[in-house]
Amino acid sequence: MPLINELLKKKEDKAQIVKFEKFNCQPCRMVSDFFDREGVKIVPVNVQEPENIDLAIEMDIMSVPVTILYVDGKEVKRTHGYNEGQLEEIVELSKQ
């Protein structure tokens, strides 16, 4: 079973936003601040923690932040870096 499925099945929401991040990453903080302002819960995954390395590799995370919207366990949208327009689109898609 793919590792991402293990992460997603722990949550009960139909739409889930997963953010891959690392320590001391300013754009990662900006993405988190954006979702805080929007009042949207996210699932943070720190790629520097040993238990998350295989998941980051499985998900082809080459740089951070990467934000991925899953609906019913399927990837719907992926963004790289901090792009407020794309993050807003993820929020809107997660509410549908």
C-alpha angles and dihedrals in degrees: 000000000000114000092236089062089056090053095046097046089061088068126068101205119108091222119043130182115209120193121196110207144151138218118281094013111143096196088050090056091048091054091049091048090051092054091044090054090048091048091235122145118226135187106236118207116189107209092202094065111095094230090059101048096089091048091052090050092047090051093047093239105175099164137007148282099040117166120195129187116211123191117188089349095304125113110248104168137005127194131187124211124348113320111153094198092055092044090052089052090053090052092050093047091049090058096054 
